Amino acid sequence: MVSHAGGTWQARCDTARQPPHDDWICIAACGEAPYVGEVCGLYDPERQYRKYDLVTFRDSEWRARCDDPGELPGDGWAVSARAGSRGKPGEKGDRGVPGAPAPTIARWETRDYRAVPVMSDGSVGPPLDLREFFELYHAERAA
């Protein structure tokens, strides 16, 4: 006995051939995976549905009981989940210690054609490249 291509095969005789072949008897063949339904989103009365398809309708999830289940709600549909009511509010947690205020721009430094912000905490922010602005200005003035 061997397993081949998802099936189980028994040899009828000594053989070097692979199944399927007359030297083999198929004991169990690999079948197609069953249809388990599709998540279809919001219910559309114009669409065709198959057994096990899921839709949403009026804050609930519905599963088709059969192919062509008909109008929703109806006997061809089973509710699988409903929106619940809002729960009770939980207890208020402890307030944490307030953080330090965010740094602000204290001043600008110029370096070549860049403006560099120096923050109130002494750190340096990302530079602003001004060369493109000057080149654009000169090009417009020359035209």
Phi, psi and omega in degrees: 000141178221161173252129182211129177052039177083000180244171177243130186232144176243132181286139175274339182201174173297131183207152174249003181273150178276147170290156356281139181194160181297343178286354186235150172247130178281120178271317179210128180257152177285125179261177176285148176294139180292153176287124182251006178099163180235143174278110190259354180081212183295135181301133178235112183298343180274348185271150174271131179244152177248164178306135179082357177295146180250137176223164172248144182199125179051055177060025178225160175253133183236144178242134178291132179277341183204170173294147182048064187287352178086195183294152179246132355285157180183177184295339180279000183235148174235132178287131181250341177200141177236149175292129179272175177278159181293138179282174178289145177296147178279175179289148177289138178274168177290142176280138179281174178286131180300143179279171178289149178296150180292143178293151177243167178284120180272322180195170177244139172245145177255134179223111186057236179256032181239143172255123185246122179282133173254122187276165182296338178268007179092348179285165182248131179274180180291139182287152176254116182280115183264350183305316181299322179295316179295318179296319178296316179301311181296322180294320179290323180292326182285337184281000000 
